Amino acid sequence: MIMTFANPGYLFLLLLLIPVIGWYVYELRKSDASVQISDTSVLAAQPKSWRIWMLHVPFALRVAVVTLLSLALARPQLTNRWSSESTEGIDIMMALDISGTMLAEDLKPNRLEAAKQVASDFVIARPNDQIGLVVFAGESFTQCPLTTDHAVLINLFKSVEYGMIEDGTAIGLGLANAVNRMKDSETKSKVVILLTDGSNNRGDIDPQTAAQIAKTFGIRVYTVGVGSYGQTRVPVKTPMGMQYVTMDSEFDEGTLRGIAEVTGGQYFRATDNTSLKRIYEQIDQLEKTKLRVREYSKHTENFAPFLYAALICLLLEIILRYFVLRTISN
């Protein structure tokens, strides 16, 4: 625990005590009374009154008041600090497909919810990295920029759902958006985790072009294709309510492999919840880093004891000066 001052400039008020004390000593010497007597031995043998010993206490209390008030104005604070040594962290943007096919139920409860849960667990396991979230379907937007406030990021993950944007699969646009969010970062290690279950069919940027842009900025892309082999059921909204249709669980794995290869990342295929979780564990191991240097400080205001002590000293001075040590003058 360390004592610090929020307004240290007020401590300069203590310098005023130097001329005040000098003036008091000067006046004390100048005002010494003298009486001419033949022999002082009788007086020397007499015990000194307690009033003599208390003579300078009021001035000492006045000095204490000024000192304590100066310290109170400087706002002393008790600070708790702790830090951990580290190297540079990693910037990670997660690009998540939220198109209609992500509602397929070959992952439980469906692909989108499984991806959100596993990604949230991944975020929790990496408390010292800056992580952000981009979502895409027919368009793309940033759900959360790079941040170390992972509680906010996880809440934003929970709010992601199908229908937030126009349906479709704009893989290139989603990747380009993620790259744009981290291209100006000064962190040496930058990663995009792109998760999708479809083939690029929307957007003005094709996936290969987006991969080249990522490579230019030194960003590795880990691509994750989601979907079991064979056929799966997908809920579809119809005028008659929610209906299920059967579809082939196929997507453009070649494109996802190409994106990963160009950028120095890896491609993974998640066919169920367990394999999806295992993929994120592998990425976690591939992108391990030491803890970043982080310093935490908790400040507690501590001016009140100085203020109360000053008031007590002032009250004691008044009592001594005007009641106990009161003098009568003509």
NORGI-V335895 format. One record per residue. N is the residue number from 1. PSI is psi in whole degrees, 0 to 359 (999 if undefined). BURIAL is 1 if it has 9 or more other C-alpha atoms within 8 Angstrom, else 0. Layout:
N;PSI;BURIAL / N;PSI;BURIAL
This chain:
1;132;0 / 2;139;0 / 3;124;0 / 4;170;0 / 5;130;1 / 6;328;0 / 7;69;0 / 8;342;1 / 9;331;0 / 10;344;1 / 11;340;1 / 12;343;0 / 13;336;0 / 14;337;1 / 15;337;0 / 16;339;0 / 17;334;1 / 18;306;0 / 19;330;0 / 20;314;0 / 21;320;0 / 22;318;0 / 23;320;0 / 24;316;0 / 25;319;0 / 26;313;0 / 27;324;0 / 28;316;0 / 29;321;0 / 30;331;0 / 31;7;0 / 32;127;0 / 33;152;0 / 34;139;0 / 35;131;0 / 36;115;0 / 37;159;0 / 38;329;0 / 39;126;0 / 40;3;0 / 41;327;0 / 42;318;0 / 43;323;0 / 44;330;0 / 45;344;0 / 46;137;0 / 47;145;0 / 48;138;0 / 49;151;0 / 50;336;0 / 51;327;0 / 52;316;0 / 53;331;0 / 54;0;0 / 55;319;0 / 56;0;0 / 57;317;0 / 58;318;1 / 59;319;0 / 60;322;0 / 61;323;1 / 62;318;1 / 63;319;1 / 64;322;1 / 65;312;1 / 66;318;1 / 67;312;1 / 68;322;1 / 69;321;1 / 70;317;1 / 71;321;1 / 72;318;1 / 73;329;1 / 74;354;1 / 75;72;1 / 76;141;1 / 77;138;1 / 78;127;1 / 79;126;1 / 80;128;1 / 81;142;1 / 82;150;0 / 83;162;0 / 84;137;1 / 85;149;0 / 86;172;0 / 87;185;1 / 88;142;1 / 89;188;1 / 90;142;1 / 91;128;1 / 92;123;1 / 93;132;1 / 94;122;1 / 95;113;1 / 96;126;1 / 97;126;1 / 98;30;1 / 99;172;1 / 100;324;1 / 101;344;0 / 102;356;1 / 103;359;1 / 104;144;1 / 105;24;1 / 106;338;1 / 107;148;1 / 108;137;1 / 109;334;0 / 110;175;1 / 111;317;1 / 112;312;1 / 113;323;1 / 114;317;1 / 115;319;1 / 116;316;1 / 117;313;0 / 118;321;1 / 119;322;1 / 120;319;1 / 121;323;0 / 122;317;1 / 123;315;1 / 124;325;0 / 125;351;0 / 126;72;0 / 127;346;0 / 128;7;0 / 129;152;1 / 130;124;1 / 131;140;1 / 132;175;1 / 133;128;1 / 134;136;1 / 135;151;1 / 136;151;1 / 137;252;1 / 138;338;1 / 139;186;1 / 140;145;1 / 141;163;1 / 142;116;1 / 143;325;1 / 144;125;1 / 145;174;1 / 146;132;1 / 147;155;1 / 148;358;1 / 149;82;0 / 150;339;1 / 151;318;0 / 152;316;0 / 153;316;1 / 154;323;1 / 155;322;0 / 156;327;1 / 157;315;1 / 158;330;0 / 159;353;0 / 160;133;0 / 161;162;0 / 162;141;1 / 163;357;1 / 164;327;0 / 165;169;1 / 166;141;0 / 167;159;1 / 168;186;1 / 169;95;1 / 170;76;1 / 171;314;1 / 172;319;1 / 173;320;1 / 174;317;1 / 175;318;1 / 176;321;1 / 177;317;1 / 178;318;1 / 179;318;1 / 180;329;0 / 181;342;1 / 182;3;1 / 183;330;0 / 184;1;0 / 185;141;0 / 186;359;0 / 187;136;1 / 188;325;0 / 189;115;0 / 190;132;1 / 191;142;1 / 192;132;1 / 193;109;1 / 194;121;1 / 195;125;1 / 196;163;1 / 197;17;1 / 198;189;1 / 199;147;0 / 200;119;1 / 201;6;0 / 202;172;1 / 203;158;1 / 204;354;0 / 205;123;1 / 206;155;1 / 207;323;1 / 208;318;1 / 209;317;1 / 210;324;1 / 211;320;1 / 212;322;1 / 213;317;1 / 214;318;1 / 215;321;1 / 216;323;0 / 217;11;0 / 218;35;0 / 219;123;1 / 220;142;1 / 221;120;1 / 222;120;1 / 223;139;1 / 224;115;1 / 225;127;1 / 226;131;1 / 227;138;1 / 228;168;1 / 229;145;0 / 230;213;0 / 231;154;1 / 232;161;1 / 233;138;1 / 234;127;1 / 235;138;1 / 236;132;0 / 237;131;0 / 238;167;0 / 239;339;0 / 240;7;0 / 241;194;0 / 242;123;0 / 243;153;1 / 244;135;0 / 245;154;0 / 246;133;0 / 247;157;0 / 248;133;0 / 249;76;1 / 250;148;1 / 251;176;0 / 252;82;1 / 253;329;0 / 254;317;0 / 255;316;1 / 256;321;1 / 257;319;1 / 258;318;1 / 259;314;1 / 260;318;1 / 261;317;1 / 262;322;1 / 263;358;1 / 264;17;0 / 265;206;1 / 266;155;1 / 267;140;1 / 268;152;1 / 269;124;1 / 270;115;1 / 271;349;1 / 272;179;1 / 273;319;1 / 274;315;0 / 275;326;1 / 276;316;1 / 277;320;1 / 278;325;0 / 279;314;1 / 280;327;1 / 281;322;1 / 282;315;0 / 283;321;1 / 284;319;1 / 285;322;0 / 286;332;0 / 287;36;0 / 288;146;0 / 289;157;0 / 290;164;0 / 291;141;1 / 292;151;1 / 293;122;1 / 294;129;0 / 295;126;0 / 296;136;0 / 297;133;0 / 298;115;0 / 299;132;0 / 300;121;0 / 301;135;1 / 302;28;1 / 303;338;1 / 304;315;0 / 305;323;0 / 306;321;1 / 307;316;1 / 308;320;0 / 309;321;1 / 310;318;1 / 311;321;1 / 312;315;0 / 313;320;1 / 314;318;1 / 315;318;0 / 316;320;1 / 317;317;1 / 318;317;1 / 319;314;1 / 320;314;1 / 321;320;1 / 322;354;0 / 323;303;0 / 324;312;0 / 325;27;1 / 326;136;0 / 327;153;0 / 328;126;0 / 329;153;0 / 330;999;0
